Amino acid sequence: MRLFAISPFSQASRQEILRFLATLPPSLVVLPGRSDNTPTPRQIQRVIHRGSLVFAEGAPRSNGCPAFIITRQKLKKMPSQVFARSPKAADMDALAAILPQRTIRVGKRSVTFLICGELIAFNPNGSTKHRRDLHYDIIVNPAHTTMGHWNHLGEKLARLSKRSIAVYVTNNDHDRHITSDVRIYKDGELMKRHRGVNIAWSKCVI
C-alpha cells in the first residue's frame, strides 16, 4: 500500500483539501494535527476511496483534539495527545500504555502514531527518554505547527526510519517559505517532497 503525508498551507480551504483527498488512490493518508482548515472526520469519510485509511484530528474537546482513523465504513477513535514538552518518566509510561491503541495494521506492517510533541519521547540518536520501551514498526508524527531544530529532528527521524519508515507532517503556516512541513524517511533516506498550489505532500510505498 502507498502512504501519503499531506501538509495543507494555511490559505488552503477545506474544500481544496477534500478535493485533493478525493484524487488519492486507496492508501494510508496522514493529515497533520487539527488546524482551522482541517476538514471534519465526516467530511473526509465522504470523499475518500474504499480501502483508504486517513489519520486526522477532530474538533477540540475538554481533553484535547480526538484523533481518528477514518475509513469509508467507520471512524475509529484513538487516545488524544499525552504530552507536548519534554516528558517525565510518568509521561513516558502513560504514552507507552496507550500506544497499542494508536497502532494500526496495514497489510503486514504496523503503523504507530505519535501526536505532535510526543516525538520528544525520542532523543536525536533514536533512544527513548527515561530508557522506556516504545515498540513500533512504522512511526508517524502528525504535528500541529512547524518545528525548528531540524539539525536534531532530521537526524532523529532518519534514525527512527532505519530498516523502516518515519513520517513527520504539520500544517504549513509559512506557506511556501519552508520545506520542512512534510518529511518521509525510508531506510534512513529522505523521500521527495511535492508541492501544489496550496498543498505539499510526500509519499512512499509501505
C-alpha positions in Angstrom: 0.0 0.0 0.0 1.0 3.6 -0.6 1.4 6.2 2.2 0.7 9.9 1.6 1.6 12.6 4.1 -0.2 15.8 3.3 0.6 19.3 4.5 -2.0 22.0 3.7 -0.9 25.6 3.6 -2.8 27.9 6.0 -4.5 29.5 3.0 -5.9 26.2 1.7 -9.6 25.9 2.1 -11.4 22.8 3.5 -12.8 22.3 0.0 -9.4 22.3 -1.6 -8.1 19.7 0.9 -11.1 17.5 0.4 -10.7 17.7 -3.4 -7.1 16.6 -3.1 -8.0 13.7 -0.8 -10.6 12.6 -3.4 -7.9 12.2 -6.0 -5.7 9.8 -4.0 -5.8 6.1 -4.7 -6.6 3.6 -1.9 -3.8 4.3 0.6 -2.8 5.3 4.1 -3.2 9.1 4.3 -1.8 11.2 7.1 -3.1 14.7 7.8 -1.4 17.0 10.4 -2.8 17.8 13.8 -6.0 19.8 13.6 -6.0 23.3 12.3 -8.7 25.8 11.4 -8.9 24.5 7.8 -8.9 20.8 8.7 -12.0 19.0 7.3 -14.1 17.2 9.8 -13.8 13.4 10.0 -17.2 13.0 8.5 -16.3 15.2 5.5 -13.2 13.2 5.0 -15.1 10.0 5.2 -17.4 11.0 2.3 -14.7 11.7 -0.2 -12.0 9.1 0.3 -11.8 5.8 -1.8 -12.8 2.5 -0.3 -9.7 0.8 1.0 -8.2 4.1 2.2 -7.3 4.9 5.8 -6.9 8.5 6.9 -5.4 9.9 10.1 -7.0 13.2 11.2 -8.0 15.0 14.4 -11.5 16.3 15.2 -12.7 19.4 16.9 -11.1 20.3 20.3 -12.8 18.9 23.4 -12.0 19.3 27.1 -9.2 16.7 26.9 -7.7 17.9 23.6 -8.4 17.1 20.0 -9.6 13.5 19.5 -7.6 11.5 16.9 -9.3 9.3 14.4 -8.5 6.6 11.8 -11.1 7.2 9.1 -12.4 4.8 6.5 -15.5 4.8 4.3 -17.1 2.4 6.8 -16.3 3.9 10.2 -14.4 6.3 12.4 -12.1 4.7 14.9 -11.2 7.0 17.8 -7.7 7.0 19.2 -6.3 8.4 22.5 -5.5 12.1 22.4 -2.1 13.7 22.8 -0.4 12.7 26.1 2.3 15.4 26.4 3.7 18.3 24.4 7.0 19.1 26.2 10.0 17.1 27.5 8.3 14.2 29.3 8.8 13.0 32.8 9.1 9.2 33.5 5.4 9.1 34.3 4.5 10.7 30.9 6.6 8.1 29.1 4.8 5.3 31.0 1.4 6.9 30.0 2.5 7.1 26.4 3.7 3.5 26.3 0.4 2.4 27.8 -1.7 4.0 25.1 0.5 3.3 22.0 -1.2 -0.1 21.3 -4.4 1.9 20.8 -2.6 4.2 18.4 -1.2 1.4 16.3 -3.0 0.0 13.2 -2.2 -2.9 10.9 -1.6 -2.0 7.2 -1.0 -5.2 5.4 1.9 -7.0 7.0 3.1 -3.8 8.7 2.1 -1.9 11.8 1.9 1.9 12.0 2.1 3.8 15.3 1.1 7.4 15.7 2.9 9.9 18.0 1.0 13.2 18.0 2.9 16.5 17.8 5.2 17.0 20.8 5.1 13.3 21.7 8.0 12.8 19.3 10.2 14.3 22.1 9.9 10.9 23.7 12.8 10.0 21.4 16.3 11.5 21.6 18.1 12.6 18.5 20.0 9.3 18.4 16.8 7.4 18.4 16.9 6.2 22.0 14.0 7.0 24.3 13.7 9.3 27.3 14.0 7.7 30.7 15.0 4.4 29.0 11.4 3.4 28.4 10.5 0.8 25.8 8.3 2.2 22.9 7.5 -0.6 20.4 6.9 0.4 16.8 7.4 -0.6 13.2 6.5 2.4 11.1 6.3 5.6 13.1 4.1 8.6 12.1 4.2 12.0 13.7 1.3 14.4 12.8 2.1 17.8 14.3 0.0 21.0 14.7 2.6 23.7 13.9 6.0 23.8 12.3 9.1 22.8 14.3 12.6 24.1 14.3 15.9 22.5 15.2 16.0 20.4 12.0 19.6 19.6 12.6 18.3 17.4 15.5 14.8 16.5 14.2 16.1 15.3 10.8 18.7 13.1 12.4 16.1 11.7 14.8 13.6 10.8 12.0 16.4 9.3 9.9 17.5 7.1 12.7 13.9 6.0 13.5 13.5 5.0 9.9 16.4 2.6 9.8 15.0 -0.6 8.2 11.6 1.0 8.3 9.7 4.4 7.7 9.3 7.5 9.8 6.8 10.2 8.8 6.5 13.8 10.0 3.8 16.2 8.8 2.5 19.5 10.0 0.3 22.4 9.0 2.3 24.9 6.9 1.6 28.3 8.4 4.5 29.8 6.5 3.1 28.7 3.1 5.9 28.4 0.5 8.7 29.7 2.7 9.6 26.4 4.3 10.1 22.9 3.0 10.1 21.1 6.4 6.3 20.8 6.5 6.3 17.2 5.4 9.1 14.7 5.6 9.1 10.9 5.0 12.3 9.0 5.7 12.6 5.4 4.4 15.6 3.3 5.4 17.3 6.5 6.6 16.8 8.3 3.2 14.6 11.4 2.7 11.8 10.9 0.2 10.9 13.6 -2.3 8.6 16.5 -1.3 5.9 17.5 -3.9 4.1 20.8 -3.9 0.8 22.0 -5.5 -0.8 25.4 -5.2 -1.8 25.3 -1.6 -0.8 21.7 -0.5 2.5 19.9 -0.1 2.9 16.2 0.2 5.3 13.3 0.3 4.7 9.6 -0.5 6.2 6.2 -0.3 5.3 2.5 -0.6 4.8 0.6 2.7 
